[in-house]
Amino acid sequence: MSDAIDRLVRLALIVAPPMLRIALAVPFFRSGLTKWDGFLSLSPAAAYLFEDEFKLHLFGQAYDFPWPAVFAHLDGVAEILLPVLLVAGLATRISALGLLVMTAFIQLVVPDGWANFHLPWAAMAVAIIALGPGLISLDHLVLSLGRKLEGADGQ
């Protein structure tokens, strides 16, 4: 029985990281696609959201975003770039941390979304940070190649 559990754990450690990376990346990437009207052309709707709709809820008050155009561009870029890096497993922990920070900001904008959206997103990001990229990732490939090159140089 112990041998079967060990195999299951090894399999889960191979399968879980890419599944978590994809599950976390999808909602952010889909949202990011709505922010652009073309290559590096932010949609007017995205700018409008940060200028007029989105408010930071702090200490029982709602505040306008400072520099809404800057935040709209940063959000649009991050919602495309971080999920792509995450799915590829490149700069995995940093990408997950970036999405965790974005989730915290989203929580401040939509405080009622914590149970259905923000908590699962945060849990996945923390799990990715804890588990790392896994074996099926570019991070693992780069690290493996680096070790082989390091070993070849030492001989």
N, C-alpha and C positions, 0 to 999 in steps of 0.2 A: 504494500500500500504506500509506503514512504517513497519508493522508487517512482510510482505513478504520479504522486504529488510533486516530486522533484522535476519530472518531465513536464508536467503541466505548468509549473512555475517558470521553467526555462522557455517554454513556448510562449507564455504570457509576456515574458520580458522581451521577446522578439516582436510580438504582435501589438502589444499595448502602446508603445511609443508612437509608431506611425498612425495608429487609429486615433490616439489622442490629438496628435498634430493636425490630422485632417479634420476631426470634429471641431476643434477650436478655430481652425482657419476658415472654414466654410462660411459662417455667418458674417465674419469681418470682411472677407473677400466680396461676398455678394453685396454687402452694404457699400463697399468701396467702389464697385462697378457703377452704382447709382450716382456717385459724386462727380463723374467726369463726362464731358461731352465729346471728348477726343483726347488725343495725346497731349498731356499737360494743359488741357483746357477744362478748368473747373466749371461745373454746371452752375447756372444761376440759382438753381434750387438748393445746392449745397451751401452756397454763400448766404442765401436767404435764411436757411436753418440757423446758422451761427449768428447772423445779424439780428433776427427777429423772433425765432421760435425757441431755440435752446437757451435755457437759463441755468445757472449754477445754483443749486439749492444748498445753502450753507447756513447753519444755525437758525433754521426756521424762516429764512428769507430767500428770495429768488433774485439773483444778480445777473446782469448782462455779461456775456463773455468779453473779456478784454481782447482787443485786436481780433475781431471775428474773422477777417479775411485770412489772417495768418493761421488761426486755428483751423479754418475750413481747409486750407491747403495742406497743413500738417496731417490732419485727419484723413484727407483723401489719399495722400501718399502712403501713410502708415497702413491704411486699410487694404491697400494693394500689395505693398512691398512685404510687410511682416507675414501675412498668410502665405505668400509665395515662398519666402525663405523657410517658413515653418514646414510646409508640405515637403519641400526638398530636403529638409533636415540640415540646413546650412545656417550657422549662427543660431542654432535652435534655442538655447537657453535665453539668449539675449532677445530673440524674437518673441518668445513666450513672455518674458518680462515686459516687453513693450506692450503686448496685448493685455497683460495684467494691469498695467498703468492705464491703458485706454479704458479698460473695464471699470476701473475706479472713477475715472472722469465721467463715464457714461452713467454710473451709479449716482453721481452728483447731479446729472442732468435729468435722469429718469429714476427718481428714488423708489418708485413703486415696482420697478422691474427686477428687484434683487432676487426674488425666489425663483422665478421662471427663467431668467436669462443670466443675470450677473453672477449669481452664486455658482452655477455650473461652469460658466466661462472661467471664473477665477479658480475654481477647483481644478479644471483641466490645465490651466496655465501653471499652477503650482505643481501639479503632478509632472508636467513636462520638465519644469525646472528641476524637480527632485530626481526623476528617472533619467533625464538626459535625452539625447536624440535617439538612442537605440542603435541596433546593428544595421537597420535599413535606413541609412541616412548619408548625406554627403559629409557631415561632420565625422562620422565613423570612418568613411572612406579616406578622407583627408588625414585623419589621425593615423590610420593604418599605413598609408603611404609614407607619412612622415617618419614613422617608426622604422619602416623598411629602409628608407634612405639614411636614417641615422645609424642603423645597424650596418649598412654597406660602407658608410664613411669610417666607421670605427675599426673596420677589418684591415 
